[in-house]
Amino acid sequence: MPAANPSPPDLPGETSLARALAAIAPYGVHTGCRFIREGDETHLSPEEARSIPARRPAMRRASGAARWIAHRLLADIGIKNVAIPRAPSGAPVWPDGTIGSLAHDDDMAVAAVARIGQIVSLGIDVEPALPLPDDIFALVATGADRMGSAGQRLAGRLLFAAKEAVYKAVYPLDHQVLGYEDIAVDLKADRATTTTGRRVSLVYCTAPRVVVLGYVGGVED
């Protein structure tokens, strides 16, 4: 299992983001965050480390930070001493009876976990609270997207994070690769739909970082 290195104190921004995530998370979903630190790669268990092909230190640190969070969230629901390896698809493999999702940007890692129940799949994404570059927005946005009252400055970033979270939520269910054009986001209705027929509920925060959590219920309404 991961090395039991002591964790340094929370860095500025971690506590406020943790509170924001807890405020938006649906009942039964546990969330957490962590600034990526030097040495976080040591939090990978041997099984996890073998499953992650990335050799760049930054990528392994990010994977270790995300799993550091997930291990603790799983422990909170009574599941300890388990590995979360990476599947060939790139998705994390969760212990039986649980669902979850991991994400990171250059500086922050986030995770969400839950026991399988009323929610059957989760997806999460984190992004810096900065405008999305115009060239990326042009790739992500379609005429089917509805931004609602999302602030113009972060609307593109929020849309991008929403589509990433939706993809992570539906891929374990359908095992189909979706492009941005296959996901229609309606932030006014807090929902997204996919060309595979999935409807995904969305919750999000935009400060101190943009984080979107997408989830699929046991009965899609």
C-alpha positions as CSV (number, residue, x, y, z in Angstrom):
1,M,0.0,0.0,0.0
2,P,1.1,3.6,-0.3
3,A,3.9,4.9,1.8
4,A,2.7,6.3,5.1
5,N,4.5,9.7,4.6
6,P,3.3,12.4,6.9
7,S,1.1,15.0,5.1
8,P,2.2,18.6,5.4
9,P,-0.4,21.1,6.6
10,D,-3.1,22.3,4.2
11,L,-1.9,24.9,1.7
12,P,-4.0,28.0,1.2
13,G,-6.9,27.2,-1.0
14,E,-7.2,23.5,-0.1
15,T,-9.6,24.1,2.8
16,S,-11.8,26.5,0.9
17,L,-12.0,24.1,-2.1
18,A,-12.7,21.2,0.2
19,R,-15.6,23.1,1.7
20,A,-17.0,24.1,-1.7
21,L,-16.9,20.5,-2.8
22,A,-18.6,19.3,0.3
23,A,-21.3,21.9,-0.3
24,I,-22.1,20.7,-3.8
25,A,-21.7,16.9,-3.4
26,P,-24.9,14.9,-3.5
27,Y,-25.9,12.9,-0.4
28,G,-23.6,9.9,0.0
29,V,-20.8,11.2,-2.2
30,H,-17.5,11.9,-0.5
31,T,-15.2,14.5,-2.0
32,G,-11.7,15.8,-1.3
33,C,-8.8,17.8,-2.8
34,R,-5.1,18.2,-2.4
35,F,-2.5,20.5,-3.8
36,I,0.0,18.3,-5.6
37,R,3.3,18.2,-3.6
38,E,6.8,17.0,-4.2
39,G,6.9,13.3,-3.3
40,D,3.2,12.6,-3.9
41,E,4.3,9.8,-6.2
42,T,5.3,7.8,-3.1
43,H,1.6,7.5,-2.2
44,L,1.1,5.1,-5.1
45,S,1.0,1.4,-4.0
46,P,3.2,-1.0,-6.0
47,E,0.1,-2.2,-7.9
48,E,-1.0,1.3,-8.7
49,A,2.5,2.3,-9.7
50,R,2.8,-0.6,-12.1
51,S,-0.5,0.2,-13.7
52,I,0.4,3.9,-14.5
53,P,2.6,4.0,-17.6
54,A,3.5,7.7,-17.3
55,R,7.2,8.1,-16.4
56,R,7.1,11.9,-16.2
57,P,7.5,12.8,-12.5
58,A,4.8,15.5,-12.7
59,M,2.2,12.9,-13.9
60,R,3.1,10.3,-11.3
61,R,2.9,13.0,-8.6
62,A,-0.5,14.0,-9.7
63,S,-1.7,10.3,-9.8
64,G,-0.3,9.8,-6.3
65,A,-2.0,12.9,-5.0
66,A,-5.4,11.9,-6.4
67,R,-5.1,8.4,-4.9
68,W,-3.9,9.8,-1.6
69,I,-7.3,11.6,-1.4
70,A,-9.3,8.6,-2.7
71,H,-7.7,6.2,-0.2
72,R,-8.8,8.4,2.6
73,L,-12.3,8.9,1.3
74,L,-12.7,5.1,0.9
75,A,-11.4,4.7,4.5
76,D,-14.2,7.1,5.6
77,I,-16.8,4.6,4.3
78,G,-15.0,1.7,5.8
79,I,-12.9,0.4,2.9
80,K,-9.2,0.3,3.8
81,N,-6.0,-1.2,2.4
82,V,-7.1,-1.4,-1.2
83,A,-5.4,-0.3,-4.4
84,I,-6.9,1.8,-7.1
85,P,-5.0,0.7,-10.2
86,R,-5.4,2.3,-13.7
87,A,-7.3,0.2,-16.2
88,P,-6.0,0.0,-19.8
89,S,-8.7,2.5,-20.7
90,G,-7.1,5.0,-18.3
91,A,-10.0,4.9,-15.8
92,P,-9.3,4.0,-12.2
93,V,-10.5,0.6,-11.0
94,W,-12.5,0.9,-7.8
95,P,-13.1,-1.7,-5.2
96,D,-16.3,-3.8,-5.5
97,G,-19.4,-2.0,-4.4
98,T,-17.9,1.5,-4.9
99,I,-17.8,4.1,-7.6
100,G,-15.5,7.1,-7.9
101,S,-13.6,9.5,-10.1
102,L,-10.2,11.2,-10.0
103,A,-8.9,14.4,-11.7
104,H,-6.2,16.9,-11.5
105,D,-4.9,20.1,-13.2
106,D,-1.3,21.2,-13.0
107,D,-1.5,22.0,-9.3
108,M,-4.6,20.5,-7.7
109,A,-6.0,16.9,-7.4
110,V,-9.6,16.1,-6.6
111,A,-11.5,12.9,-6.0
112,A,-15.1,11.7,-5.4
113,V,-16.2,8.3,-4.1
114,A,-19.4,6.7,-3.0
115,R,-20.9,3.3,-2.4
116,I,-23.0,2.0,-5.2
117,G,-26.7,2.8,-4.6
118,Q,-28.9,5.6,-5.8
119,I,-25.9,6.9,-7.8
120,V,-24.4,4.4,-10.1
121,S,-21.6,6.4,-11.7
122,L,-19.5,9.5,-11.0
123,G,-17.2,11.8,-12.9
124,I,-15.2,14.8,-11.7
125,D,-13.0,17.4,-13.3
126,V,-11.0,20.3,-11.9
127,E,-9.7,23.3,-13.8
128,P,-8.0,26.6,-12.9
129,A,-10.5,29.5,-12.4
130,L,-9.3,31.1,-15.6
131,P,-10.9,31.8,-19.0
132,L,-10.7,28.9,-21.5
133,P,-8.5,29.8,-24.5
134,D,-10.6,30.6,-27.5
135,D,-9.1,27.9,-29.7
136,I,-10.0,25.2,-27.1
137,F,-13.5,26.7,-26.6
138,A,-14.1,26.4,-30.4
139,L,-13.3,22.6,-30.1
140,V,-15.5,22.1,-27.0
141,A,-18.7,24.1,-27.6
142,T,-21.6,23.1,-29.9
143,G,-24.9,24.7,-30.7
144,A,-26.6,22.3,-28.4
145,D,-24.9,23.6,-25.2
146,R,-26.7,26.0,-22.9
147,M,-24.7,28.1,-20.5
148,G,-27.6,29.6,-18.5
149,S,-26.4,32.1,-16.0
150,A,-22.8,31.0,-15.9
151,G,-20.5,34.0,-15.7
152,Q,-19.1,34.9,-19.1
153,R,-15.5,34.9,-17.8
154,L,-15.5,31.2,-16.8
155,A,-18.3,29.9,-19.0
156,G,-16.0,28.2,-21.4
157,R,-13.9,26.7,-18.6
158,L,-17.0,25.4,-16.9
159,L,-18.3,23.9,-20.1
160,F,-15.0,22.1,-20.7
161,A,-14.9,20.7,-17.2
162,A,-18.6,19.6,-17.4
163,K,-17.9,17.6,-20.6
164,E,-14.8,16.0,-19.1
165,A,-16.8,15.0,-15.9
166,V,-19.7,13.7,-18.0
167,Y,-17.4,11.5,-20.1
168,K,-15.9,10.0,-16.9
169,A,-19.3,9.3,-15.5
170,V,-20.7,7.5,-18.6
171,Y,-17.7,5.7,-20.0
172,P,-17.8,3.0,-17.3
173,L,-21.5,2.4,-18.1
174,D,-21.3,2.3,-22.0
175,H,-17.6,1.8,-22.7
176,Q,-17.9,4.1,-25.7
177,V,-15.5,6.9,-26.5
178,L,-17.3,10.2,-26.8
179,G,-16.1,13.5,-28.3
180,Y,-17.1,16.9,-27.1
181,E,-19.7,17.0,-29.9
182,D,-21.4,13.9,-28.4
183,I,-22.1,15.7,-25.1
184,A,-24.7,18.5,-24.8
185,V,-24.4,20.5,-21.6
186,D,-27.3,22.6,-20.1
187,L,-26.0,24.5,-17.1
188,K,-29.3,26.1,-16.5
189,A,-30.9,22.7,-16.0
190,D,-27.8,21.3,-14.3
191,R,-27.8,18.4,-16.7
192,A,-26.1,17.0,-19.7
193,T,-27.1,14.5,-22.3
194,T,-25.0,12.2,-24.5
195,T,-25.5,10.7,-27.9
196,T,-25.6,7.3,-26.2
197,G,-28.8,8.3,-24.4
198,R,-27.4,9.0,-21.0
199,R,-28.6,11.9,-18.9
200,V,-26.1,13.1,-16.3
201,S,-26.8,15.5,-13.4
202,L,-24.3,18.2,-12.8
203,V,-23.2,20.2,-9.8
204,Y,-20.3,22.6,-9.8
205,C,-18.3,25.4,-8.1
206,T,-16.2,28.1,-9.7
207,A,-14.1,29.2,-6.8
208,P,-11.3,28.9,-5.7
209,R,-11.2,26.5,-8.7
210,V,-13.6,25.3,-11.3
211,V,-14.8,21.8,-10.3
212,V,-17.7,19.9,-11.9
213,L,-19.1,16.7,-10.6
214,G,-21.4,14.7,-12.9
215,Y,-23.4,11.7,-11.7
216,V,-25.8,9.1,-13.1
217,G,-28.6,7.9,-10.9
218,G,-30.0,4.4,-10.7
219,V,-33.1,5.6,-12.4
220,E,-32.6,8.2,-15.1
221,D,-35.5,10.7,-15.0
